[in-house]
């Protein structure tokens, strides 16, 4: 079983790419799993992006890893040769990496250790959608989300910079075996074609 992950900041276009792929029948060849938060029924149960403490961040990780365990089971039951993920465990580690840098939680290494005790899907290839903060703000506004950008923690410049660093810096390699950075001006259809090429390569 080969695993592809789409990564990048909120509003980078991951779900849009998967939507394109679904209209083209990707689920006939691959098991597709939506972003972690899509597996949580009540918005109030979604852990906050800006956790208030290291303990709260560790608890959020456990919540999302419960979902990851369900993803593993569903992927195995599907018996599809390829799995496509909207975010992977690298999202959780990148988030912790950013919070460590911003608030000194010092949880990233603890999450990596904990990960080895749990079931998870390790991507063979991750496509990181590299979209800058200015473009993300425009996309969020176009989506009709009008709350002040300063109130949206996931788009704070410092958070975005540290989370991006996790994927593109060699200092702390991601869990994914390979990461390809996709430039911001790449349209969703082109990204979808890149995913399809990987699926075709692994299923031919």
MISEVEX-443122 format. One record per residue: x, y, z of N, C-alpha, C in turn. Coordinates in Angstrom, 2 decimals. Each point is the difference from the previous one (the first is absolute). Example, Ala and Ser with C-alpha at 12.3 -4.5 7.8 and 13.67 -1.06 7.14 Angstrom:
% residues 2
nxx;nyy;nzz;caxx;cayy;cazz;cxx;cyy;czz
13.19;-5.69;7.80;-0.89;1.19;0.00;0.90;1.20;0.00 $
-0.35;1.05;-0.72;0.82;1.19;0.06;-0.77;1.09;0.73 $
***
This chain:
% residues 204
nxx;nyy;nzz;caxx;cayy;cazz;cxx;cyy;czz
0.84;-1.19;0.00;-0.84;1.19;0.00;0.88;1.25;0.00 $
-0.22;0.87;-0.98;0.74;1.25;-0.10;-0.88;1.15;0.50 $
0.64;0.96;0.65;-0.76;1.08;0.64;0.49;1.35;-0.52 $
-0.96;0.81;-0.47;0.25;1.36;-0.46;-0.69;0.95;0.96 $
0.65;1.07;0.38;-0.61;1.00;0.87;0.05;1.37;-0.67 $
-1.07;0.75;0.21;-0.02;1.41;-0.38;0.15;0.82;1.27 $
0.98;0.89;0.01;0.26;0.83;1.16;0.08;1.46;-0.42 $
-0.03;0.87;1.00;0.07;1.42;-0.25;-0.90;0.72;0.98 $
0.10;1.32;0.07;-0.80;0.75;0.96;-1.49;-0.05;-0.32 $
-0.80;0.39;0.97;-1.43;0.11;-0.19;-0.29;0.95;-1.17 $
-0.87;-0.43;-0.91;-0.36;0.74;-1.22;1.05;-0.09;-1.09 $
0.92;-0.95;0.12;0.99;-0.18;-1.06;-0.60;-0.68;-1.22 $
-1.12;-0.73;0.18;-0.66;-0.63;-1.14;0.00;-1.52;0.03 $
0.33;-0.59;1.11;0.05;-1.46;0.09;-1.36;-0.65;-0.28 $
-1.03;0.49;0.67;-1.33;-0.57;-0.19;-0.53;0.26;-1.41 $
0.38;1.13;-0.57;-0.40;0.30;-1.38;0.61;-1.00;-0.96 $
1.27;-0.33;0.21;0.67;-0.99;-0.85;-0.70;-1.35;0.12 $
-0.31;-0.40;1.21;-0.67;-1.29;0.19;-1.38;0.02;-0.64 $
-0.68;1.14;0.06;-1.29;0.12;-0.68;0.15;-0.23;-1.50 $
1.03;0.59;-0.60;0.28;-0.21;-1.43;0.21;-1.49;-0.28 $
0.79;-0.63;0.84;0.32;-1.42;-0.20;-1.23;-0.88;0.13 $
-0.87;0.33;0.93;-1.22;-0.80;0.17;-0.89;0.07;-1.23 $
-0.07;1.17;-0.62;-0.84;0.11;-1.20;0.60;-0.79;-1.15 $
1.28;-0.34;0.09;0.66;-0.76;-1.06;0.17;-1.47;0.36 $
-0.69;-0.43;1.06;-0.04;-1.42;0.31;1.18;-0.56;0.76 $
0.70;0.87;0.75;1.19;-0.48;0.71;-0.33;-1.11;0.98 $
-1.21;0.02;0.55;-0.34;-0.99;1.03;-0.18;-1.42;-0.56 $
0.01;-0.12;-1.32;0.01;-1.34;-0.59;1.36;-0.66;0.14 $
1.03;0.83;0.16;1.37;-0.53;0.07;0.69;0.23;1.34 $
-0.53;0.93;0.79;0.67;0.36;1.26;-1.01;0.22;1.11 $
0.42;-0.32;1.22;-0.81;0.34;1.18;0.32;1.44;0.37 $
-1.02;0.83;0.13;0.17;1.41;0.28;-0.53;0.31;1.39 $
0.81;0.69;0.81;-0.43;0.38;1.34;0.09;1.51;0.16 $
-1.11;0.61;0.45;-0.06;1.44;0.19;0.81;0.43;1.22 $
0.15;1.32;0.13;0.74;0.61;1.11;-0.56;-0.44;1.35 $
0.86;-0.02;0.99;-0.39;-0.46;1.35;-1.27;0.66;0.50 $
-0.12;1.32;-0.15;-1.15;0.69;0.60;-1.31;-0.42;-0.66 $
0.06;-0.53;-1.23;-1.21;-0.46;-0.66;-0.54;-1.27;0.62 $
0.80;-0.63;0.85;-0.43;-1.23;0.68;-0.59;0.29;1.37 $
-0.09;1.26;0.37;-0.55;0.38;1.30;-1.37;0.64;-0.22 $
-1.03;-0.60;0.57;-1.38;0.40;-0.29;-0.33;1.41;0.50 $
0.42;0.33;1.21;-0.37;1.29;0.58;1.20;0.95;-0.02 $
-0.21;1.19;-0.54;1.07;0.98;-0.06;0.59;0.28;1.38 $
-0.86;-0.05;1.03;0.47;0.28;1.36;1.00;-1.03;0.50 $
0.02;-1.18;-0.64;0.91;-1.06;0.43;1.36;0.05;-0.70 $
0.15;0.91;-0.95;1.28;0.13;-0.71;1.00;0.70;0.92 $
1.16;-0.59;0.25;0.99;0.66;0.86;0.39;1.37;-0.57 $
0.25;0.98;0.85;0.35;1.33;-0.48;1.35;0.01;-0.71 $
0.10;0.82;-1.04;1.27;0.13;-0.70;1.06;0.62;0.90 $
-0.44;0.95;0.81;0.91;0.66;0.94;-0.26;-0.58;1.38 $
0.68;-1.08;0.31;-0.17;-0.62;1.31;0.62;0.89;1.07 $
-0.51;-0.14;1.22;0.42;0.90;1.09;1.15;-0.54;0.82 $
0.40;-1.25;-0.25;1.08;-0.59;0.79;0.55;-1.22;-0.71 $
1.13;-0.48;0.47;0.57;-1.23;-0.54;-0.95;-1.17;0.21 $
-0.61;-0.07;1.19;-0.93;-1.09;0.29;-1.17;0.00;-0.98 $
-0.50;1.18;-0.31;-1.11;0.10;-0.94;0.43;-0.43;-1.40 $
1.22;0.32;-0.37;0.50;-0.41;-1.31;0.18;-1.51;-0.06 $
0.47;-0.60;1.07;0.14;-1.46;0.04;-1.37;-0.67;-0.10 $
-1.00;0.57;0.66;-1.35;-0.56;-0.04;-0.58;0.11;-1.41 $
0.27;1.12;-0.68;-0.47;0.17;-1.38;0.61;-1.06;-0.91 $
1.28;-0.26;0.20;0.68;-1.03;-0.79;-0.67;-1.35;0.19 $
-0.33;-0.34;1.22;-0.65;-1.29;0.26;-1.36;-0.07;-0.68 $
-0.74;1.12;-0.01;-1.29;0.03;-0.69;0.17;-0.30;-1.48 $
0.94;0.69;-0.62;0.20;-0.19;-1.44;0.59;-1.38;-0.32 $
0.81;-0.53;0.90;0.54;-1.33;-0.24;-1.06;-1.08;0.14 $
-1.05;0.27;0.76;-1.13;-0.93;0.02;-0.64;-0.07;-1.39 $
-0.10;1.15;-0.66;-0.52;0.05;-1.37;0.97;-0.69;-0.95 $
1.29;0.21;0.22;1.01;-0.64;-0.84;-0.10;-1.53;0.08 $
-0.25;-0.52;1.20;-0.18;-1.44;0.15;-1.17;-0.51;-0.83 $
-1.09;0.77;-0.02;-1.17;-0.38;-0.81;0.34;0.06;-1.49 $
0.81;0.99;-0.40;0.44;0.09;-1.39;0.78;-1.25;-0.40 $
0.89;-0.44;0.88;0.80;-1.19;-0.28;-0.92;-1.20;-0.23 $
-0.96;-0.20;0.88;-0.90;-1.15;-0.12;-0.81;0.06;-1.29 $
-0.52;1.18;-0.34;-0.80;0.14;-1.21;0.84;-0.21;-1.25 $
1.24;0.48;0.03;0.89;-0.19;-1.15;0.29;-1.48;-0.22 $
0.21;-0.72;1.08;0.28;-1.43;-0.12;-1.23;-0.76;-0.51 $
-1.17;0.36;0.50;-1.24;-0.66;-0.44;-0.27;0.29;-1.47 $
0.34;1.20;-0.46;-0.26;0.36;-1.39;0.76;-0.87;-0.98 $
1.17;-0.49;0.42;0.85;-0.85;-0.84;0.45;0.70;-1.29 $
-0.07;1.34;-0.01;0.46;0.75;-1.17;1.53;0.08;0.05 $
0.65;0.00;-1.16;1.46;0.03;-0.02;0.60;1.35;0.37 $
-0.82;1.06;-0.07;0.48;1.35;0.28;-0.95;0.69;0.98 $
0.57;0.76;0.93;-0.77;0.80;0.95;0.33;1.47;-0.23 $
-1.02;0.84;-0.06;0.19;1.44;-0.15;-0.54;0.70;1.23 $
0.85;0.78;0.66;-0.37;0.66;1.24;-0.04;1.51;-0.16 $
-1.09;0.60;0.49;-0.05;1.45;0.18;0.56;0.24;1.40 $
1.26;0.32;0.07;0.81;0.12;1.21;0.36;-1.38;0.56 $
1.20;-0.06;0.57;0.52;-1.23;0.60;0.51;0.33;1.40 $
0.64;-0.97;0.64;0.55;0.25;1.32;1.04;1.11;-0.02 $
0.56;0.28;-1.19;0.95;1.12;-0.08;-0.68;1.33;0.30 $
-1.28;0.11;-0.26;-0.74;1.21;0.39;0.07;0.19;1.51 $
-0.21;-1.09;0.73;-0.02;0.08;1.47;1.39;0.36;0.53 $
1.03;-0.55;-0.62;1.36;0.29;0.44;0.43;1.41;-0.39 $
-0.41;0.45;-1.19;0.33;1.36;-0.41;-0.67;1.02;0.91 $
-1.22;-0.29;0.40;-0.73;0.88;0.91;0.74;0.10;1.34 $
0.40;-1.16;0.52;0.74;-0.01;1.26;1.34;0.72;-0.13 $
0.66;-0.20;-1.12;1.28;0.67;-0.26;-0.18;1.52;0.07 $
-1.08;0.50;-0.61;-0.27;1.44;0.01;-0.32;0.50;1.40 $
-0.81;-0.74;0.74;-0.35;0.43;1.36;1.20;-0.05;0.93 $
0.86;-0.97;-0.19;1.24;-0.05;0.79;0.82;1.27;-0.23 $
0.12;0.38;-1.28;0.80;1.18;-0.34;-0.63;1.29;0.54 $
-1.33;0.06;-0.03;-0.69;1.22;0.41;-0.16;0.12;1.51 $
-0.29;-1.13;0.67;-0.40;0.06;1.40;0.85;-0.87;0.93 $
0.98;-0.70;-0.56;0.89;-0.80;0.84;-0.64;-1.21;0.64 $
-1.00;-0.60;-0.65;-0.68;-1.16;0.58;0.92;-1.22;0.13 $
0.92;-0.14;-0.95;0.95;-1.13;0.02;-0.74;-1.35;-0.06 $
-0.94;-0.11;-0.95;-0.76;-1.25;-0.12;0.31;-0.76;-1.28 $
0.64;0.64;-0.97;0.20;-0.66;-1.28;0.72;-1.35;0.13 $
1.09;-0.01;0.76;0.74;-1.26;0.15;-0.82;-1.04;0.74 $
-0.86;0.43;0.91;-0.86;-0.93;0.73;-1.04;-0.62;-0.92 $
-0.50;0.80;-0.93;-0.97;-0.53;-0.96;0.66;-1.00;-0.95 $
1.23;0.29;-0.40;0.70;-0.96;-0.86;0.20;-1.33;0.72 $
0.34;0.06;1.26;0.18;-1.24;0.77;-1.34;-0.73;0.13 $
-1.05;0.73;0.30;-1.32;-0.59;0.16;-0.50;-0.62;-1.30 $
0.35;0.62;-1.12;-0.43;-0.49;-1.31;0.46;-1.44;-0.23 $
1.16;-0.32;0.51;0.54;-1.35;-0.22;-0.79;-1.08;0.74 $
-0.87;0.41;0.92;-0.82;-0.94;0.75;-1.39;-0.18;-0.61 $
-0.29;0.76;-1.06;-1.35;0.03;-0.57;0.01;-0.41;-1.46 $
-1.18;-0.40;-0.48;-0.15;-0.30;-1.42;-0.18;1.30;-0.77 $
0.71;0.13;-1.12;-0.17;1.19;-0.83;0.42;-0.33;-1.43 $
-0.46;0.86;-0.92;0.31;-0.15;-1.41;1.19;0.90;-0.33 $
1.12;-0.61;-0.31;1.20;0.76;-0.33;0.06;0.26;-1.51 $
-0.10;1.25;-0.42;0.01;0.27;-1.44;1.30;-0.40;-0.69 $
-0.17;-0.58;-1.18;1.17;-0.24;-0.84;0.37;1.28;-0.74 $
-1.02;0.81;-0.32;0.25;1.25;-0.72;-1.01;1.05;0.47 $
0.51;1.14;0.39;-0.85;1.12;0.42;0.16;1.16;-0.98 $
-1.12;0.56;-0.41;-0.01;1.21;-0.81;-0.36;1.15;0.92 $
0.94;0.91;0.20;-0.21;1.13;0.89;-0.38;1.22;-0.82 $
-1.23;0.49;0.19;-0.49;1.16;-0.74;0.51;1.26;0.69 $
0.96;0.66;-0.62;0.74;1.09;0.63;-0.61;1.35;-0.37 $
-0.99;0.42;0.78;-0.74;1.23;-0.29;0.33;1.06;1.05 $
0.42;1.20;-0.41;0.38;1.04;0.97;-1.21;0.60;0.71 $
0.28;0.67;1.10;-1.05;0.54;0.86;-0.94;0.95;-0.74 $
0.54;0.85;-0.87;-0.84;0.97;-0.70;-1.06;-0.69;-0.85 $
0.42;-1.04;-0.71;-0.94;-0.75;-0.85;-1.01;-0.77;0.84 $
0.45;-0.55;1.12;-0.92;-0.73;0.88;-1.11;0.93;0.50 $
0.37;1.22;0.35;-0.99;0.97;0.49;-1.03;0.29;-1.08 $
0.44;0.14;-1.24;-0.94;0.26;-1.10;-0.94;-1.18;-0.21 $
0.54;-1.21;0.10;-0.84;-1.18;-0.20;-1.02;-0.15;1.12 $
0.44;0.31;1.20;-0.93;-0.08;1.14;-1.13;1.02;-0.15 $
0.34;1.19;-0.45;-1.02;1.03;-0.22;-0.95;-0.42;-1.11 $
0.56;-0.57;-1.08;-0.83;-0.45;-1.13;-0.96;-1.11;0.41 $
0.41;-0.78;1.01;-0.85;-1.08;0.49;-1.12;0.52;0.90 $
0.01;1.32;0.26;-1.07;0.59;0.81;0.26;0.02;1.48 $
1.24;-0.28;0.40;0.36;0.03;1.41;0.53;1.40;0.32 $
-0.84;0.80;0.59;0.29;1.42;0.12;0.55;0.44;1.35 $
0.16;-0.93;0.94;0.59;0.39;1.28;1.40;0.56;-0.23 $
0.43;0.88;0.85;1.30;0.64;-0.16;1.11;-1.05;-0.12 $
0.89;0.23;-0.95;1.09;-0.95;-0.22;0.85;-0.16;1.27 $
0.11;1.08;0.77;0.79;-0.06;1.23;-0.60;-0.95;1.03 $
-1.28;-0.35;-0.18;-0.65;-0.92;0.93;0.15;-1.46;-0.43 $
0.60;-0.22;-1.16;0.11;-1.35;-0.54;1.42;-0.50;0.22 $
0.20;-0.76;1.06;1.34;-0.38;0.42;0.78;-0.73;-1.09 $
-0.69;-0.86;-0.76;0.70;-0.81;-1.00;0.59;0.83;-1.13 $
-0.37;1.29;-0.08;0.58;0.87;-1.02;0.90;1.08;0.59 $
0.31;-0.11;1.28;0.96;0.94;0.56;1.37;-0.24;-0.64 $
0.67;1.06;-0.46;1.26;-0.18;-0.73;1.03;-0.86;0.72 $
0.16;0.18;1.30;1.00;-0.78;0.73;-0.36;-1.48;0.00 $
-1.29;-0.30;0.21;-0.42;-1.41;-0.02;0.24;-0.60;-1.38 $
-0.42;0.72;-1.05;0.18;-0.50;-1.36;1.48;-0.27;-0.30 $
0.87;0.90;0.42;1.42;-0.14;-0.28;0.58;-1.24;0.67 $
-0.35;-0.22;1.26;0.55;-1.16;0.71;-0.59;-1.31;-0.51 $
-1.28;-0.01;-0.32;-0.61;-1.22;-0.53;0.60;-0.34;-1.37 $
0.21;1.02;-0.82;0.62;-0.22;-1.31;1.42;-0.54;0.16 $
0.72;0.55;0.96;1.38;-0.42;0.25;0.09;-1.50;0.26 $
-1.00;-0.54;0.68;0.00;-1.44;0.29;0.07;-0.81;-1.29 $
-0.72;0.45;-1.04;-0.07;-0.78;-1.23;1.17;0.27;-0.95 $
0.54;1.20;0.01;0.99;0.36;-1.03;1.43;0.07;0.52 $
0.18;-0.02;1.33;1.35;0.05;0.56;0.51;-1.40;0.26 $
1.28;-0.18;-0.17;0.60;-1.31;0.26;0.31;-0.21;1.48 $
-0.27;1.00;0.82;0.36;-0.10;1.41;-0.74;-1.09;0.75 $
-1.28;-0.14;-0.27;-0.82;-1.02;0.66;-0.85;-0.65;-1.08 $
0.51;-1.08;-0.61;-0.71;-0.58;-1.14;-1.40;-0.50;0.37 $
-0.96;0.21;-0.91;-1.35;-0.52;0.23;-0.03;-1.51;0.06 $
-1.12;-0.53;0.44;-0.20;-1.45;0.01;-0.06;-0.53;-1.44 $
-0.59;0.78;-0.89;-0.13;-0.39;-1.40;1.37;-0.33;-0.59 $
0.04;-1.05;-0.81;1.27;-0.41;-0.59;0.51;1.00;-1.04 $
-0.91;0.71;-0.66;0.39;0.97;-1.02;-1.00;1.14;-0.01 $
0.51;1.23;-0.13;-0.86;1.18;-0.05;0.32;0.80;-1.26 $
-1.03;0.31;-0.77;0.14;0.87;-1.16;-0.74;1.29;0.29 $
0.68;1.13;-0.14;-0.61;1.31;0.25;-0.66;0.48;-1.29 $
-1.30;0.29;0.09;-0.77;0.46;-1.16;-0.15;1.52;0.09 $
0.48;0.76;-0.98;-0.08;1.46;0.05;-1.43;0.52;0.08 $
-0.15;1.19;0.56;-1.32;0.58;0.25;-0.80;0.21;-1.27 $
0.68;0.27;-1.13;-0.72;0.31;-1.24;-0.43;-1.25;-0.77 $
0.19;-1.18;0.59;-0.44;-1.24;-0.64;-1.50;-0.16;0.21 $
-0.76;-0.14;-1.07;-1.45;-0.08;0.17;-0.42;-1.39;0.49 $
-1.17;-0.11;0.63;-0.44;-1.28;0.59;-0.03;-1.14;-1.00 $
-0.35;0.30;-1.26;-0.07;-1.06;-1.01;1.39;-0.59;-0.25 $
1.02;0.85;0.00;1.37;-0.48;-0.22;0.47;-0.85;1.18 $
-0.37;0.39;1.21;0.34;-0.81;1.16;-0.72;-1.35;-0.07 $
-1.26;0.04;-0.40;-0.76;-1.24;-0.14;0.67;-0.94;-1.00 $
0.50;0.57;-1.11;0.70;-0.82;-0.99;1.27;-0.60;0.60 $
0.70;0.75;0.85;1.20;-0.53;0.65;-0.34;-1.19;0.89 $
-1.11;0.11;0.72;-0.44;-1.11;0.85;-0.36;-1.20;-0.87 $
-0.75;0.25;-1.07;-0.40;-1.10;-0.90;1.21;-0.70;-0.59 $
1.04;0.77;-0.31;1.21;-0.61;-0.56;0.64;-0.95;1.01 $
0.01;0.39;1.27;0.54;-0.89;1.04;-0.85;-1.26;0.14 $
-1.31;0.18;0.00;-0.91;-1.15;0.12;0.21;-0.95;-1.18 $
0.10;0.56;-1.18;0.20;-0.83;-1.20;1.33;-0.75;0.07 $
1.04;0.68;0.45;1.31;-0.62;0.12;-0.03;-1.19;0.95 $
-0.73;0.16;1.11;-0.03;-1.06;1.02;-1.03;-1.10;-0.26 $
-0.84;0.20;-0.99;-1.04;-1.02;-0.26;0.11;-0.64;-1.38 $
1.00;0.40;-0.76;0.10;-0.53;-1.37;0.49;-1.44;0.03 $
***
